[in-house]
Each structure stands twice: as structure tokens, then as C-alpha cells.
Amino acid sequence: VDTGAANPFWTAPAVETPKAEPPSTQEKKKRKRKKSQTTPAPGENIFDLGNEDANNQKGNDAATSPPKKQKKVATPDQRQHPTNNNIASPNRAASFRNLQLPVASFSLPSASVPKTTSVTTPRPPSPQHEPAPTPPPKPLPVATPAHLKWKDSVIATRKHDNYNNAFDFERKQQEEFAAGISSPHHWIESRPYGKWCKGNPASIAIDCEMCETKDPVTGTTDPKSLCRLSVVNADNPSEVLLDTLVKPEWPVSNYRTWVNGITAKDLENVQFTLRHAQMFMQSLCSDQTVVVGHAVHNDLLSLRMKHHANVDTAMLYVSKDDDGSTPSLKNLAINVLKRQMPEVHDSVNDARVALDCAEYYRSKGGNVEPVEKVFTRKSRSSTDAADTTMLLVHRLPTSTQPNHLVEMFLAYTNVKPKNVPDIICSGSFGKCNVEFTSKEHAELAYTTLAGEEREDKTGKKQKRVSLKGGGYVCVRKMKKSN
């Protein structure tokens, strides 16, 4: 097996000289090998892992050999809910308004959020999902005039450079399968529009709060574990369809209270789970239901829900600085709505602000001004400490996948990143902040990389890493050196 063709960072082991073949056959193989080395195939690692001299291999064979396949360990949910084609589906005739769900209302001291009566019920069965051999074209919202008014905004969202990467649910699904975070029955997909949903809202606005959880058996972390779900009726924004805390399946390793205001005590007696959230969303959304939000792919990923009729305000507006980043919701609110946002996120408020910004965009026919960066991330001691555990990798080709960076750091530095998020693309390049276990690990990874060290225009030090077929990416420190 030509493993090097699948992973351009990988160093091939010594191979015995093949038997002599007719010249014509050898010439064909030579041309085939040359082509595979210069043009990475779709999904293939962009880095030339076999080029030791160019990338400062340290002579450690363990760092350059392909990682061993880990023994797959069943998660607790897999043991309790094994995949079974005979599992009964939820009652598809039931309205989302009549579902008896154990809603756990939550509000911040500074925010007033409509409460929903909580009713305790047994955990719902896992919905049945039959994988389609060939996915149909992404539907557009055209069922009713209320759907159709969002059509141009959905198309504009899909035209963004980062859409195909951010909303690549199949790739994210496979990454979670490989990491042991989820399995096929953990995912849902919105159903085709029909009589069953004609009384449902044509559009909704959502926002999710997330925490980090960790599997105590395997040590695998889930950085996007759902802990609060808020759904607003976009046809009637005063109506909150659902606002509830969500109990994560795995123990929480980081509540991110400073972001979402949620503490361990808040989640202590919550019975509403991700499966309840999925049951609600499947009863509410058809494939033509317009889902409005800001960076809404993150919300859908935390729900593990495949849906493509989306209006994403992070992709409808551009930053005035044109630095490749998408505008924050806080900057959108002050620029577009002349409205201040609270320091701690409130998901009902965030959903409504995103909806108002989307409505403004639609009312202007997409002719909106670039967003000025009024607010930047507030300096915090904890945030500063986190920054030193990260390295920014930029100038990435748009075909780059997170596992490419994991393999690159393992091969070139023998340091495995703790977390590599999705690549954020803008134009011809992408970037992402690669997180390591500690600031010492991040420093070791940077120091071990070969290449001339230079400063960028902000004074931060960075190094270049060669790509397969030519070109390079930059690995940069998050802070200026003292």
C-alpha cells in the first residue's frame, strides 16, 4: 500500500528493489509516482512528510512512522444504545409543541428569558437513520412565501469561501468517529418538507452554548459539547420555542463559565440531554426550515445535526479590516443595530441579535457596509495563559484538514496537539489556532520546527513549513517574545 500517497508528511520505510520489468511498464509507474508527489489528491495531507531534510527530522523513527491504529473502545452511550436497525423511531406525527421534554430553564442575572414549564419524562429512544447512498442536492427554502423570502440569504451564505469547509458535516462526522467522540446513531438530519411540518415556523433563530467534556475511559475530549440550547421563532421573534440547559453525556472538564455563565451547580439536576434536543429539532425542522444564527455551523455541530438551509450572519457580513476574519456578533450588533451586547453570552439574546442582523441584510438586498472592528477580545489572565498553549498556523490551502496538522506536528516535532479546530478559510488560504497540552509543549513544537525564523508585521515570530508540491505555510507564536 502506498501510504505516502495518502499522507505527504509520512516517511516511507525502506523498500526492496523490485524485479526488472519491461521498460514501458517501469516508465508508466515512474510517471504515476511523480504525479502523485506533485499533486495531492482530494483529502490527502498537504505536507510532504517524507522530506526529512527540508523539515528538520530529528532522526526519531517513531515521530515519522504512521500512527498505529488505536483499538476502538465503545463509549458508554454505545454500550447502552447499540446501533440497531429495528429501533423504533419517534412519533413523527407529533408536533414539536406537544413533546413532553424535561426542559431545564436557565437565565442569567442580567437577562430576562421566557421560561418554559419543565416536565419530566423518560429518555427518548434513539431515532432511526438510514444512510442515503447518494446525498441529494442541498435544498433551497421555496415551500411557502415565508420560506422563499430567505432564499437569497441562504444562497449568499453558501457562496462564502469557508462555507463548504465549515458545513462539511460528513467530514466532521468521520473525524468524530475516528476520535471516538460519536457514532452514526448520534447524528440526525432534517427530514424533507411535507404535510407533517406545514404548521411549523418557516424559519428559526438558534444559539447554543458549549462546554468541554472528557471521556473518563478513553481520555478523549469533546470541545463542542452542548450545554444550552435556545430556539426563537423567526416568524414571530417574541416567541421562544425552547430555552433549556442540556446535560452532557461525558463529565465536564471545562464549563467555560466566563463565556456562557453556566456552572456545575446549574447542570447538577438537569435531565434534558442531547437526544432530547435532537428529538425537538427533528420535530421542528424540515430540510427547508431556514436556520438563522451567527457561525451557526458550530451550533449545528454541537447538535450533531446535518442541515443546509442556513443563514449565517458571520458569512453575510465582512470585516472592514479585511484581515481574513469574520466579524464577531458583538461588532455586528454595534455596527448594524447600534446595540451593546452583554459580556457573558445569553443564547436567547444572541439568537435574536443574529436574526435582527440577518433581517437587516435581507432588507438591504445584501448591500451592506463592511463591519468595523470596535471590540476586540478582552484581555484576561486566563486567556493570556491559554494563548501561550497555542500556535497559529496560517497560509493553509483550503483543502487542509485538521488531521493534516496533527500528523505534521507529530512527524516534525514529535509533539501531539491537544486540539486542532476546523480550518477557517478566507479567499485562497485558511488558518487555525492549534492547541497543545501546555505552554511548554507549544514552545517545544515551535522550537523543534526547522526553518528560518522571521517576524510578521505585528512583531510575532513565525517559521515556514514546506508543502508537498511547493509552497509553504507559516507557524506563528501567539505573543511577542520579551
ABEGO torsion letter per residue (X at the ends): XBAAAABAABBBBBBBBBBBBBAAAAAAAAAAAAAAAABBBBGBBABBAABAAAAGBAGBAAAABBBBBBBBBBBAAAAABBBBAABBBBBAABBAAABBBBBBBBBBAABBBBBBBBBBBBBBBBBBBBBBABBBBBBBBAABAAAAAAAAAAAAAAABAAAAAAABAAAAAAAAAAAGABBAAABBBBBBBBAAAAABBABBBBBBBBBBBBBAAAGBBBABBBABBBBBBAABAABBABBBBBBBABBBABAGAAAAGBBAAAAAABABBAAAAAAAAAAABBAABBBBBBGAAAAAAAAGBBBABBBBAAAABBBAAGAGBBBBAAAAAAAAAGBBBBABBBAAAAAAAAAAAAAAAAAAGGBBBBBBBABBBBBBAAAAAAAAABBBBBGBBAABBAAAAAAAAAAAAGBBBABBBBBBBBEABBBBBBBBABAAAAAAAAAABBEBBBBBAAGBBBBBBBBBGEEBBBBBBABBBX
